[in-house]
């Protein structure tokens, strides 16, 4: 990046929220916004593509669906464990520098996944992908928020969310074609190429200066405690059902998670530069928006994990057909999320976010009511309703969360927002995996289907619908009118 471009990027990033002409700010920062949007598109494309490929990956490696879940869970676990430290790293080192570094690591992990000869190495490189994604995910909302005036925050976050859901929409059908014609490894080769392009573009337009100054310190005790406690909790959530409630591993990990939570709070409240400023949660808006996001993604990822196996193994659909059904949800999100973000700048987030969660609950209940079904159109229609609800919810809720955090904590707030999202995804995938394990047992191989699995699918959809309704209640009750 040349000297003048660096100076211009740094000036834009240091500009106070709300300063200057809003339309001018949008135009001046369009390069940065497009780079962040490109990263959001790539990460969502990768996550949606692998869901379509899971049945084929399971057959290739000769593992059952609950074991194949670790191809997704390994990525989500590493992202979730590292998001809070990554957010603080962005505040200290600069969000642009953190973003470019994270995208580079993600590309290296994608290359390893494409070459992995066995499931163990695939999981290891998925973890490396998660390390890179944690840096990208925590810095993206901070870059968006700091680059735009406060009255355009919903617009900026809506743009990022639109890119995310366009990736989710394009991923399944493109992934289905890639898997059918070139095999599942082709999805990771595509990620390698896209990562290289994104790194080059981001490095040319983003501010790459340090943030936080020389006096800023990284909270090592807080980072270690947060990572250990989060990992223990997630392992109990994802493996506790398979191990059993009285298994020593389940009991030990649950005890670690419970004990480390108050220790973490005690350390953070006394640290002069905490990794997670717990005072953020004194804001009712921040707390409710974080909880609602977690519940939203939990509800969303139960069907996203269950559906590919049910459509492929239960209904005999081809990968492209599965991709088209799965894409319906993301298409609706992509069409709605930007407009919802812009509208929330005018009327507030409370009503829109609540409406979105109620709509998601209706879509999930519709899937339960109509299952089992034959053909693509009925499940695709209900997935479209689910996507519409999530599209209405995401940008207003994200704007409320980021807007309730002080400017110097935008990286941490972005980390919390991404942590809620990925924790919800992990819990959703874990719930879906537990549903399969309860029906098939540990020795089931992908490719067969039992009648009892259809009943389990309905139960899973109804559980997800209840979680979405709980998110709606929390959203409505947790913030004042107009927020």
C-alpha positions as CSV (number, residue, x, y, z in Angstrom):
1,X,0.0,0.0,0.0
2,X,1.5,3.4,-1.0
3,X,2.2,6.2,1.5
4,X,-0.9,8.3,0.5
5,X,-3.2,5.4,0.6
6,X,-2.0,4.5,4.1
7,X,-2.5,8.0,5.3
8,X,-6.0,8.2,3.9
9,X,-7.0,4.8,5.4
10,X,-5.6,5.8,8.8
11,X,-7.4,9.1,8.7
12,X,-10.7,7.4,7.9
13,X,-10.3,4.9,10.7
14,X,-9.5,7.6,13.2
15,X,-12.4,9.7,12.3
16,X,-15.1,10.1,15.0
17,X,-18.4,8.3,14.4
18,X,-20.8,10.8,13.0
19,X,-18.2,13.2,11.7
20,X,-18.6,14.8,8.4
21,X,-21.1,14.2,5.6
22,X,-22.6,10.7,5.9
23,X,-22.8,10.1,2.2
24,X,-19.2,11.2,1.8
25,X,-18.2,8.9,4.6
26,X,-19.8,6.0,2.8
27,X,-18.1,6.8,-0.5
28,X,-14.6,7.3,1.2
29,X,-14.8,4.0,3.0
30,X,-16.3,1.9,0.2
31,X,-12.9,0.2,-0.3
32,X,-12.7,-0.9,3.3
33,X,-16.4,-1.9,3.4
34,X,-16.0,-4.0,0.2
35,X,-12.9,-5.8,1.6
36,X,-14.7,-6.6,4.9
37,X,-17.7,-7.8,2.8
38,X,-15.5,-10.0,0.7
39,X,-14.1,-11.7,3.8
40,X,-17.7,-12.2,5.2
41,X,-18.7,-13.7,1.9
42,X,-15.8,-16.1,1.8
43,X,-16.2,-17.3,5.4
44,X,-19.9,-17.9,5.0
45,X,-19.4,-19.6,1.6
46,X,-16.9,-22.0,3.2
47,X,-19.3,-22.9,6.1
48,X,-22.3,-23.5,3.9
49,X,-20.4,-25.5,1.3
50,X,-19.1,-28.0,3.9
51,X,-22.7,-28.8,5.1
52,X,-23.6,-30.1,1.7
53,X,-20.4,-32.1,1.5
54,X,-20.7,-33.8,4.9
55,X,-22.4,-37.0,3.7
56,X,-19.7,-37.5,1.0
57,X,-16.9,-36.7,3.5
58,X,-18.4,-39.2,5.9
59,X,-18.5,-41.9,3.2
60,X,-15.0,-41.2,2.0
61,X,-13.5,-41.4,5.5
62,X,-15.9,-44.2,6.6
63,X,-17.3,-42.3,9.7
64,X,-20.8,-42.0,11.0
65,X,-22.8,-38.7,11.0
66,X,-22.0,-37.9,14.7
67,X,-18.3,-38.3,14.0
68,X,-18.6,-36.3,10.8
69,X,-20.0,-33.5,12.9
70,X,-16.5,-32.9,14.1
71,X,-15.6,-31.6,10.6
72,X,-17.8,-28.7,11.5
73,X,-17.4,-28.7,15.2
74,X,-13.6,-28.5,15.2
75,X,-13.8,-25.3,13.2
76,X,-16.5,-23.8,15.4
77,X,-14.8,-24.8,18.6
78,X,-11.5,-23.2,17.7
79,X,-13.3,-20.0,16.5
80,X,-15.5,-19.8,19.6
81,X,-12.6,-20.4,22.1
82,X,-10.4,-17.7,20.4
83,X,-12.9,-15.0,19.6
84,X,-12.5,-13.0,22.8
85,X,-8.7,-13.0,22.7
86,X,-8.9,-12.2,19.0
87,X,-11.1,-9.2,19.7
88,X,-8.6,-7.8,22.2
89,X,-5.7,-8.5,19.8
90,X,-7.6,-6.3,17.2
91,X,-7.9,-3.5,19.7
92,X,-4.2,-3.6,20.5
93,X,-2.6,-4.4,17.1
94,X,-5.1,-2.7,14.8
95,X,-8.2,-4.2,13.3
96,X,-7.0,-3.9,9.7
97,X,-3.7,-5.8,10.5
98,X,-5.6,-8.4,12.5
99,X,-8.1,-8.9,9.6
100,X,-5.3,-9.5,7.0
101,X,-3.4,-11.8,9.3
102,X,-6.5,-13.9,10.0
103,X,-7.5,-14.2,6.3
104,X,-3.9,-15.4,5.5
105,X,-4.1,-18.1,8.2
106,X,-7.5,-19.1,7.0
107,X,-6.0,-19.7,3.5
108,X,-3.2,-21.9,4.8
109,X,-5.8,-23.9,6.7
110,X,-7.9,-24.3,3.6
111,X,-4.9,-25.7,1.7
112,X,-4.3,-28.2,4.5
113,X,-7.9,-29.3,4.3
114,X,-7.7,-29.8,0.6
115,X,-4.7,-32.1,1.0
116,X,-5.7,-34.0,4.2
117,X,-5.3,-37.8,3.7
118,X,-7.4,-38.7,6.8
119,X,-10.1,-37.3,9.2
120,X,-7.5,-36.5,11.9
121,X,-5.5,-34.1,9.7
122,X,-8.7,-32.7,8.2
123,X,-9.9,-31.8,11.7
124,X,-6.4,-30.3,12.6
125,X,-6.5,-28.0,9.5
126,X,-10.1,-27.1,10.2
127,X,-8.9,-25.9,13.6
128,X,-6.3,-23.8,11.8
129,X,-9.0,-22.3,9.7
130,X,-10.8,-21.5,12.9
131,X,-7.8,-19.6,14.2
132,X,-7.8,-17.4,11.1
133,X,-11.5,-16.9,11.1
134,X,-11.5,-15.8,14.8
135,X,-9.3,-12.9,13.8
136,X,-11.4,-12.0,10.8
137,X,-14.7,-12.3,12.6
138,X,-13.8,-10.2,15.6
139,X,-12.2,-7.4,13.6
140,X,-14.9,-7.2,10.8
141,X,-17.7,-5.5,12.9
142,X,-15.2,-3.2,14.5
143,X,-13.9,-2.1,11.2
144,X,-17.4,-1.5,9.9
145,X,-18.5,0.4,13.0
146,X,-15.4,2.6,13.3
147,X,-15.5,3.5,9.5
148,X,-19.1,4.7,9.5
149,X,-21.0,7.5,11.4
150,X,-23.4,6.2,14.0
151,X,-26.4,7.0,11.9
152,X,-25.2,4.7,9.2
153,X,-24.1,1.8,11.5
154,X,-27.1,-0.3,10.5
155,X,-26.3,0.2,6.8
156,X,-22.7,-0.8,7.3
157,X,-23.5,-3.9,9.3
158,X,-26.3,-4.7,6.9
159,X,-23.8,-4.7,4.1
160,X,-21.6,-7.1,5.9
161,X,-24.5,-9.3,6.8
162,X,-25.7,-9.2,3.2
163,X,-22.3,-10.5,2.0
164,X,-22.5,-13.2,4.6
165,X,-25.9,-14.4,3.5
166,X,-25.1,-14.1,-0.2
167,X,-22.2,-16.5,0.6
168,X,-24.6,-18.8,2.4
169,X,-27.0,-18.7,-0.5
170,X,-24.4,-19.3,-3.2
171,X,-22.5,-22.0,-1.2
172,X,-25.0,-24.9,-1.2
173,X,-25.8,-25.0,-4.9
174,X,-22.2,-24.2,-5.9
175,X,-20.9,-26.7,-3.4
176,X,-23.4,-29.4,-4.6
177,X,-22.1,-29.0,-8.2
178,X,-18.4,-29.0,-7.0
179,X,-19.0,-32.1,-4.9
180,X,-20.8,-34.0,-7.7
181,X,-18.3,-33.1,-10.4
182,X,-14.9,-32.7,-8.7
183,X,-15.3,-34.3,-5.2
184,X,-15.6,-32.6,-1.8
185,X,-11.9,-31.6,-1.7
186,X,-12.6,-29.0,-4.5
187,X,-14.5,-26.9,-2.0
188,X,-11.3,-26.3,-0.1
189,X,-9.3,-25.6,-3.2
190,X,-11.8,-22.9,-4.0
191,X,-11.3,-21.4,-0.6
192,X,-7.6,-21.2,-1.1
193,X,-8.0,-19.2,-4.3
194,X,-10.6,-16.9,-2.7
195,X,-8.4,-16.3,0.3
196,X,-5.5,-15.2,-1.8
197,X,-7.7,-12.7,-3.6
198,X,-9.2,-11.3,-0.4
199,X,-5.8,-10.9,1.3
200,X,-4.5,-8.9,-1.6
201,X,-7.5,-6.6,-1.7
202,X,-7.7,-6.1,2.0
203,X,-4.0,-5.3,2.4
204,X,-4.4,-2.5,-0.2
205,X,-7.3,-0.7,1.4
206,X,-7.3,-1.3,5.1
207,X,-5.4,0.7,7.8
208,X,-2.5,-1.5,8.9
209,X,-1.3,0.6,11.8
210,X,-1.1,-0.6,15.4
211,X,-4.0,0.2,17.8
212,X,-4.1,0.8,21.5
213,X,-0.7,2.6,21.9
214,X,2.4,1.5,23.8
215,X,0.6,1.6,27.2
216,X,-2.0,-1.0,26.1
217,X,-1.5,-4.5,27.6
218,X,-2.8,-7.9,26.6
219,X,-4.6,-9.8,29.4
220,X,-2.9,-13.1,29.4
221,X,-4.6,-14.6,32.5
222,X,-8.0,-13.6,31.2
223,X,-7.3,-15.1,27.8
224,X,-6.1,-18.4,29.3
225,X,-9.1,-18.6,31.6
226,X,-11.6,-17.7,28.9
227,X,-10.2,-20.2,26.4
228,X,-10.0,-23.1,29.0
229,X,-13.5,-22.4,30.4
230,X,-15.1,-22.0,26.9
231,X,-13.4,-25.2,25.6
232,X,-14.6,-27.2,28.7
233,X,-18.2,-26.0,28.3
234,X,-18.2,-26.7,24.6
235,X,-16.8,-30.2,25.0
236,X,-19.5,-31.0,27.6
237,X,-22.1,-29.6,25.2
238,X,-20.9,-31.5,22.2
239,X,-19.8,-34.8,23.7
240,X,-21.7,-35.0,27.0
241,X,-24.6,-36.9,25.5
242,X,-22.4,-39.5,23.8
243,X,-20.3,-39.9,27.0
244,X,-23.2,-40.0,29.4
245,X,-24.0,-37.7,32.3
246,X,-22.1,-39.8,34.9
247,X,-19.0,-40.3,32.8
248,X,-15.9,-39.0,34.6
249,X,-15.0,-36.9,31.5
250,X,-18.4,-35.2,31.5
251,X,-18.3,-34.6,35.2
252,X,-14.8,-33.2,35.2
253,X,-15.3,-30.9,32.3
254,X,-18.6,-29.6,33.7
255,X,-16.8,-28.9,37.0
256,X,-14.0,-27.0,35.2
257,X,-16.4,-24.9,33.2
258,X,-18.4,-24.0,36.4
259,X,-15.4,-23.3,38.5
260,X,-13.5,-21.1,35.9
261,X,-16.5,-18.8,35.2
262,X,-16.4,-17.0,38.6
263,X,-12.5,-17.1,38.6
264,X,-12.6,-15.4,35.2
265,X,-15.0,-12.8,36.4
266,X,-12.9,-12.1,39.5
267,X,-9.7,-11.7,37.4
268,X,-11.3,-9.5,34.7
269,X,-12.9,-7.1,37.3
270,X,-9.4,-6.5,38.8
271,X,-7.3,-6.4,35.7
272,X,-6.3,-2.8,34.6
273,X,-6.7,-3.7,30.9
274,X,-9.2,-6.7,30.9
275,X,-9.6,-8.8,27.8
276,X,-13.4,-8.7,28.4
277,X,-14.7,-5.6,30.1
278,X,-17.6,-7.1,32.1
279,X,-19.0,-3.7,32.6
280,X,-20.3,-3.9,29.0
281,X,-22.9,-6.3,30.3
282,X,-24.3,-3.7,32.7
283,X,-26.0,-2.4,29.5
284,X,-29.4,-4.1,29.2
285,X,-29.2,-3.6,25.4
286,X,-25.8,-5.2,25.1
287,X,-26.7,-8.2,27.3
288,X,-30.0,-8.9,25.6
289,X,-28.6,-8.5,22.1
290,X,-25.8,-10.9,23.0
291,X,-28.2,-13.5,24.4
292,X,-30.7,-13.2,21.5
293,X,-27.9,-13.7,19.0
294,X,-26.7,-16.9,20.7
295,X,-30.3,-18.3,20.8
296,X,-30.9,-17.3,17.1
297,X,-27.9,-19.2,15.8
298,X,-28.6,-22.2,18.0
299,X,-32.1,-22.4,16.5
300,X,-30.8,-21.9,13.0
301,X,-28.0,-24.5,13.0
302,X,-30.1,-27.4,14.3
303,X,-31.9,-27.7,10.9
304,X,-28.8,-26.7,9.0
305,X,-27.0,-29.7,10.4
306,X,-29.9,-32.2,10.2
307,X,-31.2,-31.3,6.7
308,X,-28.3,-32.4,4.5
309,X,-28.4,-36.0,6.0
310,X,-32.2,-36.2,5.9
311,X,-32.4,-35.0,2.3
312,X,-29.5,-37.0,1.0
313,X,-30.0,-40.3,3.0
314,X,-33.7,-40.1,3.9
315,X,-35.0,-38.8,0.6
316,X,-32.3,-39.8,-1.9
317,X,-31.6,-36.3,-3.3
318,X,-28.4,-35.6,-5.2
319,X,-25.9,-33.0,-3.9
320,X,-27.1,-30.2,-6.2
321,X,-30.7,-30.8,-5.1
322,X,-29.7,-30.7,-1.4
323,X,-27.8,-27.5,-2.2
324,X,-30.8,-25.8,-3.8
325,X,-33.0,-26.6,-0.8
326,X,-30.4,-25.4,1.7
327,X,-29.8,-22.3,-0.4
328,X,-33.5,-21.1,0.0
329,X,-32.8,-20.0,3.6
330,X,-29.7,-18.0,2.7
331,X,-31.4,-16.4,-0.4
332,X,-34.1,-14.9,1.8
333,X,-31.5,-13.7,4.3
334,X,-29.5,-12.0,1.5
335,X,-32.5,-10.3,0.1
336,X,-33.8,-8.9,3.4
337,X,-30.8,-8.3,5.7
338,X,-29.5,-5.1,4.1
339,X,-32.9,-3.4,4.0
340,X,-33.5,-4.5,7.6
341,X,-30.3,-2.8,8.7
342,X,-31.1,0.4,6.9
343,X,-34.6,0.5,8.3
344,X,-33.3,-0.1,11.8
345,X,-31.3,3.2,11.5
346,X,-34.6,5.0,11.2
347,X,-37.1,3.1,13.5
348,X,-34.8,1.3,16.0
349,X,-34.1,-2.4,16.4
350,X,-36.6,-3.7,19.0
351,X,-39.6,-4.3,16.8
352,X,-37.7,-5.6,13.8
353,X,-35.5,-8.0,15.7
354,X,-38.5,-9.4,17.6
355,X,-40.5,-9.8,14.4
356,X,-37.5,-11.7,12.9
357,X,-37.3,-14.2,15.7
358,X,-41.1,-14.9,15.6
359,X,-40.9,-15.5,11.9
360,X,-38.0,-17.9,12.3
361,X,-40.0,-19.8,15.0
362,X,-42.9,-20.1,12.5
363,X,-40.6,-21.4,9.8
364,X,-39.1,-24.1,12.0
365,X,-42.6,-25.1,13.3
366,X,-43.6,-25.4,9.6
367,X,-40.7,-27.8,8.9
368,X,-41.8,-30.0,11.9
369,X,-45.4,-30.0,10.7
370,X,-44.6,-31.0,7.1
371,X,-41.9,-33.6,7.9
372,X,-41.4,-36.2,6.4
373,X,-42.0,-34.8,2.9
374,X,-41.1,-35.7,-0.6
375,X,-39.7,-33.4,-3.2
376,X,-37.7,-30.1,-2.9
377,X,-40.4,-27.4,-2.8
378,X,-42.0,-27.8,0.6
379,X,-38.8,-27.9,2.7
380,X,-37.4,-25.2,0.5
381,X,-40.4,-23.0,1.2
382,X,-40.2,-23.4,4.9
383,X,-36.4,-22.8,4.8
384,X,-37.2,-19.6,2.9
385,X,-39.4,-18.5,5.8
386,X,-36.6,-19.3,8.3
387,X,-34.2,-17.2,6.2
388,X,-36.6,-14.3,6.1
389,X,-36.9,-14.2,9.9
390,X,-33.2,-14.4,10.4
391,X,-32.6,-11.7,7.8
392,X,-35.0,-9.3,9.6
393,X,-33.3,-10.0,12.9
394,X,-29.5,-9.9,12.3
395,X,-28.6,-6.3,11.3
396,X,-30.9,-4.6,13.9
397,X,-29.6,-6.8,16.7
398,X,-26.0,-6.4,15.6
399,X,-26.4,-2.6,15.4
400,X,-27.9,-2.5,18.9
401,X,-25.0,-4.6,20.3
402,X,-22.2,-2.7,18.7
403,X,-23.9,0.7,19.4
404,X,-24.1,0.0,23.1
405,X,-20.3,-0.5,23.4
406,X,-17.8,2.4,23.8
407,X,-15.5,3.2,20.8
408,X,-12.4,1.9,22.5
409,X,-14.0,-1.5,23.1
410,X,-15.4,-2.1,19.6
411,X,-13.0,-4.9,19.0
412,X,-14.1,-6.7,22.2
413,X,-17.7,-6.0,21.4
414,X,-17.2,-7.5,17.9
415,X,-15.6,-10.5,19.6
416,X,-18.5,-10.9,21.9
417,X,-21.0,-10.7,19.0
418,X,-19.0,-13.3,17.0
419,X,-18.6,-15.4,20.2
420,X,-22.4,-15.5,20.6
421,X,-22.9,-16.4,17.0
422,X,-20.3,-19.2,17.0
423,X,-21.4,-20.6,20.4
424,X,-24.9,-20.7,19.0
425,X,-23.7,-22.5,15.9
426,X,-21.8,-25.0,18.0
427,X,-24.7,-25.7,20.3
428,X,-27.0,-26.1,17.2
429,X,-24.6,-28.6,15.5
430,X,-24.1,-30.4,18.8
431,X,-27.9,-30.7,19.3
432,X,-28.3,-32.1,15.8
433,X,-25.5,-34.6,16.3
434,X,-27.0,-35.7,19.6
435,X,-30.3,-36.3,17.8
436,X,-28.7,-38.5,15.3
437,X,-26.7,-40.4,17.9
438,X,-29.9,-41.1,19.9
439,X,-31.5,-42.7,16.8
440,X,-28.7,-44.5,15.0
441,X,-26.2,-45.2,17.8
442,X,-22.4,-44.8,17.4
443,X,-21.9,-47.5,14.7
444,X,-24.2,-46.0,12.1
445,X,-22.6,-45.2,8.7
446,X,-23.9,-42.4,6.5
447,X,-26.1,-43.6,3.6
448,X,-28.9,-45.5,5.5
449,X,-32.0,-44.1,7.1
450,X,-34.4,-45.4,9.7
451,X,-38.1,-44.5,10.1
452,X,-37.4,-43.3,13.7
453,X,-35.1,-40.7,12.2
454,X,-38.1,-38.8,10.8
455,X,-39.6,-38.5,14.2
456,X,-36.3,-37.2,15.6
457,X,-36.2,-34.6,12.8
458,X,-39.6,-33.3,13.8
459,X,-38.4,-33.1,17.5
460,X,-35.3,-31.2,16.5
461,X,-37.3,-28.7,14.4
462,X,-39.7,-28.1,17.3
463,X,-36.9,-27.6,19.8
464,X,-35.3,-25.1,17.4
465,X,-38.7,-23.3,17.1
466,X,-38.9,-23.0,20.9
467,X,-35.4,-21.6,21.1
468,X,-36.3,-19.0,18.5
469,X,-39.4,-17.9,20.5
470,X,-37.2,-17.5,23.6
471,X,-34.9,-15.3,21.6
472,X,-37.9,-13.2,20.6
473,X,-39.0,-12.7,24.2
474,X,-35.4,-11.8,25.2
475,X,-35.2,-9.3,22.4
476,X,-38.5,-7.5,23.2
477,X,-38.0,-7.4,26.9
478,X,-34.3,-6.6,26.9
479,X,-34.3,-3.2,25.3
480,X,-36.4,0.0,25.5
481,X,-38.8,1.0,22.8
482,X,-37.0,2.5,19.7
483,X,-33.7,0.9,20.5
